[in-house]
Amino acid sequence: MTSDRDSAPATPMGSPPSSTITVLAIPADPAHPHRLVTVDPCDDAALKALTGGGLEPVDLDRDGAVLWMADPPLPAGTPRNDRATALAAFGPRRFHPDLQIHGDVIITGLAYSDDVDLLDVPVSYARLLDAPRYRVQIRHRHAAGWIVLGDAYPSLLSAYDATRVVADATRRSRPTQWVSARVTPVEATPPTR
């Protein structure tokens, strides 16, 4: 992950400095790394520039995080963002195998008070994108506990693909059944045999 703390526009001349937040920017192009960007949460233009235009929220259901993407309809040919799709699919209540996120996105924290406040991205999301390997746990609706699907996935996308196979098989065998899934980073690499 790279840190791009200087890419956000400066505060307009004559304005008092405002507070800033750190967002996680995830480009759709897999050749471009995700990065942490410092931005003024009140600067809609800066936030929209990071997503390619607009701020359509997708609730990530975990740690108070929200993914922001460009407002639909997106231009034809906007590439799918595989990293963002995988992150958004692993909701704690239900795995979303059909979810599709397109274009560049950002992830922020979110709090509700008298108004909606954007906060720093929860650290867990950057950790998920930087992990050397991943563990996936699944649980069927009404099941008592979590089952380890695997703990040696070398990328978030491979963990997502394996979980999609299980979710699709579950849905084919029992159309009203759904799977909850969670992905966690595994910090150490497995020993070689």
Contacts in CASP RR format, 6 or more apart in sequence:
PFRMAT RR
TARGET T0000
AUTHOR 0000-0000-0000
METHOD contacts of the structure
MODEL  1
MTSDRDSAPATPMGSPPSSTITVLAIPADPAHPHRLVTVDPCDDAALKAL
TGGGLEPVDLDRDGAVLWMADPPLPAGTPRNDRATALAAFGPRRFHPDLQ
IHGDVIITGLAYSDDVDLLDVPVSYARLLDAPRYRVQIRHRHAAGWIVLG
DAYPSLLSAYDATRVVADATRRSRPTQWVSARVTPVEATPPTR
1 33 0 8 1.000
1 34 0 8 1.000
1 35 0 8 1.000
1 36 0 8 1.000
1 126 0 8 1.000
1 129 0 8 1.000
1 130 0 8 1.000
2 33 0 8 1.000
2 34 0 8 1.000
2 35 0 8 1.000
2 36 0 8 1.000
3 35 0 8 1.000
3 36 0 8 1.000
4 25 0 8 1.000
4 35 0 8 1.000
4 36 0 8 1.000
4 37 0 8 1.000
5 36 0 8 1.000
5 37 0 8 1.000
5 38 0 8 1.000
7 37 0 8 1.000
8 20 0 8 1.000
8 37 0 8 1.000
8 38 0 8 1.000
8 39 0 8 1.000
8 40 0 8 1.000
8 43 0 8 1.000
8 46 0 8 1.000
9 40 0 8 1.000
9 43 0 8 1.000
9 45 0 8 1.000
9 46 0 8 1.000
11 17 0 8 1.000
11 18 0 8 1.000
11 40 0 8 1.000
18 40 0 8 1.000
18 42 0 8 1.000
19 40 0 8 1.000
19 41 0 8 1.000
20 38 0 8 1.000
20 39 0 8 1.000
20 40 0 8 1.000
20 41 0 8 1.000
21 38 0 8 1.000
21 39 0 8 1.000
21 40 0 8 1.000
21 41 0 8 1.000
21 108 0 8 1.000
21 109 0 8 1.000
21 118 0 8 1.000
21 119 0 8 1.000
21 120 0 8 1.000
21 121 0 8 1.000
22 36 0 8 1.000
22 37 0 8 1.000
22 38 0 8 1.000
22 39 0 8 1.000
22 120 0 8 1.000
22 121 0 8 1.000
23 36 0 8 1.000
23 37 0 8 1.000
23 39 0 8 1.000
23 47 0 8 1.000
23 50 0 8 1.000
23 106 0 8 1.000
23 107 0 8 1.000
23 108 0 8 1.000
23 120 0 8 1.000
23 121 0 8 1.000
24 34 0 8 1.000
24 35 0 8 1.000
24 36 0 8 1.000
24 37 0 8 1.000
24 106 0 8 1.000
24 107 0 8 1.000
24 108 0 8 1.000
24 121 0 8 1.000
24 125 0 8 1.000
24 126 0 8 1.000
24 129 0 8 1.000
25 34 0 8 1.000
25 35 0 8 1.000
25 36 0 8 1.000
25 37 0 8 1.000
25 50 0 8 1.000
25 104 0 8 1.000
25 105 0 8 1.000
25 106 0 8 1.000
26 34 0 8 1.000
26 81 0 8 1.000
26 83 0 8 1.000
26 84 0 8 1.000
26 87 0 8 1.000
26 104 0 8 1.000
26 105 0 8 1.000
26 106 0 8 1.000
26 107 0 8 1.000
26 129 0 8 1.000
27 33 0 8 1.000
27 34 0 8 1.000
27 81 0 8 1.000
27 103 0 8 1.000
27 104 0 8 1.000
28 78 0 8 1.000
28 79 0 8 1.000
28 80 0 8 1.000
28 81 0 8 1.000
28 84 0 8 1.000
28 102 0 8 1.000
28 103 0 8 1.000
28 104 0 8 1.000
28 105 0 8 1.000
29 79 0 8 1.000
30 82 0 8 1.000
30 83 0 8 1.000
34 83 0 8 1.000
34 126 0 8 1.000
34 129 0 8 1.000
36 121 0 8 1.000
36 126 0 8 1.000
37 50 0 8 1.000
37 106 0 8 1.000
39 46 0 8 1.000
39 47 0 8 1.000
39 50 0 8 1.000
40 46 0 8 1.000
41 47 0 8 1.000
41 108 0 8 1.000
41 117 0 8 1.000
41 118 0 8 1.000
41 119 0 8 1.000
44 55 0 8 1.000
47 55 0 8 1.000
47 68 0 8 1.000
47 106 0 8 1.000
48 54 0 8 1.000
48 55 0 8 1.000
48 70 0 8 1.000
50 104 0 8 1.000
50 106 0 8 1.000
51 68 0 8 1.000
51 69 0 8 1.000
51 70 0 8 1.000
51 103 0 8 1.000
51 104 0 8 1.000
51 105 0 8 1.000
51 106 0 8 1.000
52 70 0 8 1.000
52 103 0 8 1.000
52 104 0 8 1.000
53 70 0 8 1.000
53 71 0 8 1.000
54 68 0 8 1.000
54 69 0 8 1.000
54 70 0 8 1.000
54 71 0 8 1.000
55 68 0 8 1.000
55 71 0 8 1.000
56 68 0 8 1.000
56 69 0 8 1.000
56 70 0 8 1.000
56 71 0 8 1.000
56 72 0 8 1.000
57 66 0 8 1.000
57 67 0 8 1.000
57 68 0 8 1.000
58 66 0 8 1.000
58 67 0 8 1.000
58 68 0 8 1.000
58 69 0 8 1.000
58 88 0 8 1.000
58 101 0 8 1.000
59 66 0 8 1.000
60 66 0 8 1.000
60 67 0 8 1.000
60 87 0 8 1.000
60 88 0 8 1.000
60 91 0 8 1.000
60 107 0 8 1.000
60 125 0 8 1.000
61 91 0 8 1.000
61 92 0 8 1.000
61 93 0 8 1.000
62 90 0 8 1.000
62 91 0 8 1.000
62 92 0 8 1.000
62 122 0 8 1.000
62 124 0 8 1.000
63 109 0 8 1.000
63 122 0 8 1.000
63 124 0 8 1.000
63 125 0 8 1.000
64 109 0 8 1.000
64 110 0 8 1.000
64 111 0 8 1.000
64 122 0 8 1.000
65 107 0 8 1.000
65 108 0 8 1.000
65 109 0 8 1.000
65 110 0 8 1.000
65 121 0 8 1.000
65 122 0 8 1.000
65 125 0 8 1.000
66 107 0 8 1.000
66 108 0 8 1.000
66 109 0 8 1.000
66 110 0 8 1.000
67 84 0 8 1.000
67 87 0 8 1.000
67 88 0 8 1.000
67 101 0 8 1.000
67 105 0 8 1.000
67 106 0 8 1.000
67 107 0 8 1.000
68 105 0 8 1.000
68 106 0 8 1.000
68 107 0 8 1.000
68 108 0 8 1.000
69 81 0 8 1.000
69 84 0 8 1.000
69 101 0 8 1.000
69 102 0 8 1.000
69 103 0 8 1.000
69 104 0 8 1.000
69 105 0 8 1.000
70 78 0 8 1.000
70 103 0 8 1.000
70 104 0 8 1.000
74 102 0 8 1.000
74 103 0 8 1.000
78 102 0 8 1.000
78 103 0 8 1.000
79 102 0 8 1.000
79 103 0 8 1.000
80 100 0 8 1.000
80 101 0 8 1.000
80 102 0 8 1.000
80 103 0 8 1.000
81 101 0 8 1.000
81 102 0 8 1.000
81 103 0 8 1.000
81 104 0 8 1.000
81 105 0 8 1.000
82 157 0 8 1.000
82 160 0 8 1.000
83 129 0 8 1.000
83 156 0 8 1.000
83 157 0 8 1.000
84 101 0 8 1.000
84 103 0 8 1.000
84 105 0 8 1.000
85 99 0 8 1.000
85 100 0 8 1.000
85 101 0 8 1.000
85 160 0 8 1.000
86 156 0 8 1.000
86 157 0 8 1.000
86 159 0 8 1.000
86 160 0 8 1.000
86 183 0 8 1.000
87 107 0 8 1.000
87 125 0 8 1.000
87 128 0 8 1.000
87 129 0 8 1.000
87 156 0 8 1.000
88 96 0 8 1.000
88 99 0 8 1.000
88 101 0 8 1.000
89 95 0 8 1.000
89 96 0 8 1.000
89 97 0 8 1.000
89 99 0 8 1.000
89 160 0 8 1.000
89 163 0 8 1.000
89 164 0 8 1.000
89 181 0 8 1.000
90 160 0 8 1.000
90 163 0 8 1.000
90 181 0 8 1.000
90 182 0 8 1.000
90 183 0 8 1.000
91 180 0 8 1.000
91 181 0 8 1.000
91 182 0 8 1.000
92 180 0 8 1.000
92 182 0 8 1.000
93 180 0 8 1.000
94 178 0 8 1.000
94 179 0 8 1.000
94 180 0 8 1.000
95 138 0 8 1.000
95 163 0 8 1.000
95 167 0 8 1.000
95 178 0 8 1.000
95 179 0 8 1.000
95 180 0 8 1.000
95 181 0 8 1.000
97 163 0 8 1.000
97 164 0 8 1.000
97 167 0 8 1.000
97 168 0 8 1.000
97 171 0 8 1.000
107 121 0 8 1.000
107 125 0 8 1.000
108 118 0 8 1.000
108 119 0 8 1.000
108 120 0 8 1.000
108 121 0 8 1.000
109 118 0 8 1.000
109 119 0 8 1.000
109 120 0 8 1.000
109 121 0 8 1.000
109 122 0 8 1.000
110 116 0 8 1.000
110 117 0 8 1.000
110 118 0 8 1.000
110 119 0 8 1.000
111 117 0 8 1.000
111 119 0 8 1.000
127 185 0 8 1.000
128 134 0 8 1.000
128 156 0 8 1.000
128 183 0 8 1.000
128 184 0 8 1.000
128 185 0 8 1.000
129 156 0 8 1.000
130 185 0 8 1.000
131 156 0 8 1.000
131 185 0 8 1.000
131 186 0 8 1.000
131 187 0 8 1.000
132 154 0 8 1.000
132 185 0 8 1.000
132 186 0 8 1.000
132 187 0 8 1.000
132 188 0 8 1.000
132 189 0 8 1.000
133 151 0 8 1.000
133 152 0 8 1.000
133 153 0 8 1.000
133 154 0 8 1.000
133 185 0 8 1.000
133 186 0 8 1.000
133 189 0 8 1.000
133 190 0 8 1.000
134 151 0 8 1.000
134 153 0 8 1.000
134 154 0 8 1.000
134 155 0 8 1.000
134 156 0 8 1.000
134 158 0 8 1.000
134 159 0 8 1.000
134 183 0 8 1.000
134 184 0 8 1.000
134 185 0 8 1.000
134 186 0 8 1.000
135 148 0 8 1.000
135 150 0 8 1.000
135 151 0 8 1.000
135 153 0 8 1.000
135 183 0 8 1.000
135 184 0 8 1.000
135 185 0 8 1.000
135 186 0 8 1.000
136 148 0 8 1.000
136 149 0 8 1.000
136 150 0 8 1.000
136 151 0 8 1.000
136 153 0 8 1.000
136 159 0 8 1.000
136 162 0 8 1.000
136 163 0 8 1.000
136 181 0 8 1.000
136 182 0 8 1.000
136 183 0 8 1.000
137 146 0 8 1.000
137 147 0 8 1.000
137 148 0 8 1.000
137 149 0 8 1.000
137 181 0 8 1.000
137 182 0 8 1.000
137 184 0 8 1.000
138 146 0 8 1.000
138 147 0 8 1.000
138 149 0 8 1.000
138 163 0 8 1.000
138 166 0 8 1.000
138 179 0 8 1.000
138 180 0 8 1.000
138 181 0 8 1.000
139 145 0 8 1.000
139 146 0 8 1.000
139 147 0 8 1.000
139 179 0 8 1.000
139 180 0 8 1.000
139 181 0 8 1.000
140 170 0 8 1.000
140 177 0 8 1.000
140 178 0 8 1.000
140 179 0 8 1.000
140 180 0 8 1.000
141 177 0 8 1.000
141 178 0 8 1.000
141 179 0 8 1.000
141 180 0 8 1.000
146 182 0 8 1.000
149 162 0 8 1.000
149 163 0 8 1.000
149 166 0 8 1.000
149 181 0 8 1.000
150 162 0 8 1.000
151 186 0 8 1.000
151 190 0 8 1.000
152 186 0 8 1.000
152 190 0 8 1.000
153 159 0 8 1.000
153 162 0 8 1.000
156 183 0 8 1.000
159 183 0 8 1.000
160 183 0 8 1.000
163 179 0 8 1.000
163 181 0 8 1.000
163 183 0 8 1.000
166 179 0 8 1.000
166 181 0 8 1.000
167 178 0 8 1.000
167 179 0 8 1.000
167 181 0 8 1.000
170 177 0 8 1.000
170 178 0 8 1.000
170 179 0 8 1.000
171 177 0 8 1.000
171 178 0 8 1.000
END
